[in-house]
Amino acid sequence: MQRFNLYIILIILLISSTFNCCRGSNTATKVVTGAEQLSEYLPDIENHKVGLIVNQTSIVGGSHLVDLLLSKGIQVKKIFTPEHGFRGDVEAGDSVNNSIDKKTGIPIISLYGKNKKPTKENLSGIDVIIFDIQDVGCRFFTYISTMHYAMEACAENNIQLIILDRPNPNGDYVDGPVLKPELKSFVGMHPIPIVHGCTVGELALMINGEGWLDGNLRCNLKVVPVKNYKHSDRYELPVKPSPNLPNQASIRLYPSLCLFEATTVSIGRGTEFPFQVVGFPNIRFGDFIFTPQSIKGVSAKPLHEGKQCFGVDLRKESFDQEFTLSYFIQFFNKFENPDSFWSSKRWIDLLSGDPNFYSQINEKRSESEIRQSWQADLLKYKTMRKKYLLYPDFE
């Protein structure tokens, strides 16, 4: 009997050990970004003159992609930079100027100023362009608009574009109204929902495949996929993607709170917790108090600067947080005069991508009613999206 019991114990220990070993290997599996897989793209750019579309998120290990490629003898001739600049220290909406990188002497060409699309002159002498920028998975985050124009310029000038893919920190779901064509702008260039559920590589394939480039052009595109990534993964960014998205909480709340940018309600610009709070200078709006202040390079002139705002603190929200209209509707309903809530009808049209959204909110429609109006277009998008996925989906 003792021998039998010992035998049973040994089997249990063996099974437990095997389970823990497998579980440990899965947990320890490292996500490898496209930029980290040098063998997948160095052969394409050796002995070529290279342009880079990069910013502060273009990190490989402890090095910036620019420095890494230069150390490998790659001829980096020009750096192109999106909104927020090469170093990520220009606040939202401010123009980014052309300059020279002090460290390397390489010209920096702004794609967020007079020109948002590389010109033929900008691309002169360039054989191949690399795009390596961390996105956050929202239609109105302008890095994907910069990518669109880069694809278009490369197609027009017969230049290959290589996208070094990175995970999407909001890539575990799809939600929101699909952009209507008449509301196309730099904060929404494609008929996709607010939370599109694609990496930049997948989205580039979609742009090419659906013929969304001007004149139905097709870009000579190569995507270096992320290894060990699936859409259900919760990926926490190692570098903040913009000055006002400092952490995972702000990135997860960003899809829901960005709509407030078209209102008189503060979402914490000018504080240490932007996109993590909501408030207005009236004690009726909540118990949490914050006072926006000017912060150089982050928010020089924040909404309600120097005024006490009363509202809610969302920093304790779960990172499972998905897109919701609950905060938006809640704050709208606190205004005695609805006109005092809005700062720009045109801006809410562009951000929502839906010409009906403004009137739906004013009519005090419920979130479920508003959501129902999106469903047909959202379903079509989800079906189309599956054609371009490079990674296992969340469904």
N, C-alpha and C positions, 0 to 999 in steps of 0.2 A: 504493500500500500504506500509506504514511504517513497519507494522508487517511482511509483505511478505519479504521485503528487509532484515529485521533483521534475519528472518528465513534462508535466503540464506547465509548471512554472517556467521551465526552459523555453517551451514553445511560446508562451505569452511574452517572455522577454525578447525573444527573437522577432516576433511580430511587431512589438512595440518599437524595437530598435530600427527595424526596416522602415516602419511608418515615419519615425522621427527623422531618419536619414533622408527619406524622400521629401518630407515636408521642409526640411532644412535646405535642401538643394533648390527647391522651388522658391523659397523665400529669399535665398541668397542670389538668385539669378539676376544678373546686372543688366539693366537697360543700356544698350550701346547705341548712341546717336549716330546719325549718318556721318557727321564730321569726324567722329572717332575712328571710322573705318577707312583709314588712309589708302589701303590697298585697293579700295573700290573706286577711287576717283583720282589718285595721283597719276596713274598712267594716262588719264584723259587730259591732264593739264601740263605734264612735263614738256618742256620745249615750246610752250605756248605762252602768249601774253594774256594775263588773267585779270579780270575785273571781279571784285567782291562786293556783294550786297550784304552788309554785316552791321552789327551794332554791339552793344555791351553784352548781349546774350550769346554771342558767337564764341563760346568757350569750349576748348577741348582739353580735358584734364585741368591743369592749372594754367594753360596758355590760351591766348587769343588766337583765333584762326589765322589772322594776318601774320603774327609772329611765327606760328608753327609752319606755315607755308614758306615764309622767307627762309626759315632755318633749313628747309628741305630743298632750297635752291630754286623755288618756283618764282617766276617773273610776275609778281603782283604789281600791276601798273596803275590801277585806279581803285579807289574805295568809294562805293555808292552807299549813301546812308538814308534811312527812312525818317519818319516822325520821331522826335526825341533825340536825334543825333547819333553820332558814332559812339559816344560815351554814355548815351542814355540820360543826359542831364539837361535836356531842353524840355520845358513843360509843354503840356498838351496844347496844340493849336498854334504854338509859336513857330515861325519859319526857321528852318535850319539853313545856315549859310555854307557856301563852298569854302574850303580851307585846305591847309596842308597838315598832315599828321606830324606832330613835332617829333615823335619817336622814330618814324621810318622815313619821313620826307615824301610819302606817297600823297598825291592829290586826293582830296575828299570832295566828292560831288554830291550835292544835296538833291534828294528826291522828295523833299518836302519844303518847297519854296516856290519860286517862279515856275519851275518844272517839276512835275511829279512823274514824268516819264523820261528815261534816258534818251537824249537826242542822238542823231547820227554822228554829230561832232563828239559827243561824250564817248561814244563807242568806237571812235576811230582808233585803230591800232590794237583793238581787243579781239582775241580769238575765241575766248570762252568766258562766260559769266558763271560765278558760283553764288547761290543764294543760301545763306545760313543764318536764319533769324528765328528766335523762339516766339511762336504765336500763342494766343490764349483761347482760341476756338470760338471767337465771337465775330459776327459779320461786321460790326462797326469798328473793330480794332484794325487800324489802317495798314498794318504790315502786309496783309493779304492783298490790299489794293496796290501797294507798291510792287508786290510780286506779279500781279496781273499786268501792270504796265511794263515791267521788266520782260515778261514773256512776249508781250506784243512787240516791244522794241527789238528783242532778239529775233523774232520771226521776220520782222521787216528788214533786218540787216544780216540775215543768214548766219547768226551766231548761236552756238549751243548754250543752253542754260542747264546747269547742274544744280539740283536742289538737294541739300544735305538735310534730310528729314529729322524732325524732333517730335517727341510725344506731345499730345494735346492735353493740357491739364483740365479741360472741360470736355474731353472727348468721349465721356462715358454715357452721353445721352444726346438727343436731338430735340429741340423745342423752339417755339416762338413762331411768329408770322413769317411767311416767305416774302421776300422783297418783291414788290410790284415794279415792273419795268420803268414806269413813269417817275419813280422815286430813286432812280439810280444816281449815285453820287460817290465821292471818295470814301464816305463812311458806309457804303453799301453798293458794291458794283455788280453783284451777282444775284440771281433769283434763288437765294438760299435762306434758311431761317436764321434767327438771331444766334442760336446755338447750333452750329452746322455739323458737329460731330466728325470733322475731318482733320487730319494733320495737314500741314502746308503741302506736303508731297501729294497726298490724295486729292486735295483741292486743286492743285495744278493739273493733275490728270483729268479732273472733271472739267476745268476751264478749257483745256485742249479738246477733250472728247465731246463736249456739248457745243463747241463752236462759239464760245463767248468772246473770243478775241475779235477786235475790230476787223471787218472784212472777212470774217470766218477763217482767219489765218490759223496756222498750227505751228506751235513752237517746237524746235528740235530740243526735246526735253529728256533729261535723265534724272531719275530720282534714286538716291541712295537711301533705302529704307532703314528704319530703326530696327535693331535686333532685340528680341526678347520683350516685345511690347504688344499689348492687346488693348482694345478700346475700353475694356472694363477696368483696366489698371488706374489707380489714383497716383498720378505722377506729380511730385512736388518739385517746382522749379528751383535750380541751384542759384539762379541769378534773377533779380526782379526784372520783369519784361518792360516796365516803364516806371517813371518816377512816382506815379500814384497807385501802383499795384505792388506794394512792398512785400506781400506774403500770400500764403495759400488762401487764407480767409477772404482777402480782397479779390483774389482771382476767381474764387467760386461765387462770390456775391456780385461780381462785375456785370454779368449778363442782366441781372435784375435791377441793379441800381443805376446803370448808365442811362436809362430812360429819364431819370431825374435831371439830367443835364439840360433838358428842355423846359425846366420848371424853375421856380424860385426857391426850391427846397435844397438844402445843402446835403451832400453825401460825404462830407468830411474833408474836402480839399482844404489845405491850410492847417491840417492837424497831423498828428503822428499816426492816424488810423484812417486814411482816405479809403473810400469804398467799403467801409465797415460800420458806418453810422449813418443815420438819417435825422435831420433836424431843421427847425425853423425858429426864427426869433420871436417866439410866443410861447408862454408857459403852458398853453393848452395842448401843445404837441407832444409832450412826454416828460418823463422824469430825468432822463439822461441829459447832462448839460455839457456842451463843448463850445469853444470860441475859436473860430478860424483866424489864423494869423498868416501874414505873408512869409513864405518860405522860398528863398531863392533857388531856382532850378527845379522846383517842385510845383509851387503855386504862388506866383508873385502877387496876384490880386484875386484871392479866393472870394467866392460868393459869401456875403455877410461878414466880411473881414472886420474883426474887432467887436462883433456882436455876439452876445450869448445866444446859442441855439439850444432848443429843447426838443428832445426826440427819443430815439431808441438806439441802443448799443447792440450791434449784431455780431460782435466779435466772438461770442460764445455759441454762435450757430454751428451746427454740425457741418463738417466738410462734405457731407452727403447732400448739402443744399443744392437744389436745382433751380432753374429759372422759374420765377413766380412773379405775379402781378400784385400779390397781397400787400406789400409795402406801399406800392404806388397808389393803389386804390384806397388804402387806409389813410394815407396823408392827403390825398385829394378830398376825401370826405370830411376832413377836419377844417377845410377852408369854407368860411361863410360865403365868400364871393369866389366862385370858380375861376373867374378871370385872373384873380390874384395868384392862382397856382401856376399858370403857364407863363413862361418867358418867351416862347417862340413856337407858334403852330408849325411853321415850316421845319423847324429843327426836330420836333417830335415826329413829324411825318417821315423825315429822313432816317431817324434812328429806329423807329418801329418798322419802317418799310411798308406800312399799311395805311392807305389814305382814310380808312374808316376808324382807326384807333382813337384819334382825337375826339371824335363825336361819341364813340362808345364809352369813353371815360366820362365825358361831360353828361351823358345820359345815365350815368351811374349803373351801367351794365355790370353784372357779376363777372368774376373771373371765369367761371365755367361758361357763361354765355359768350364772352369774348373769345375764349379758347375754341369754342365750337366753330366759330367763323373761320378759323385757320385750318381746320382739320383736313379738308380735301386737298389743299395745296401741300400741306405738310406730308400727307401720305404719299403723294406723287414724288415729292423730293426724297423721302426715305427709300422708296423703291429705286429711284435713279441713282442715289448715293451708293447703293450696294455694288454697282458696276465698277466703282473706282477704289474700293477698299483694298489696302495693302496689308491690313492686320485683322486678326479675329475680332468680330464685332461684339458688342455688349449684349445683344439680344440672343 
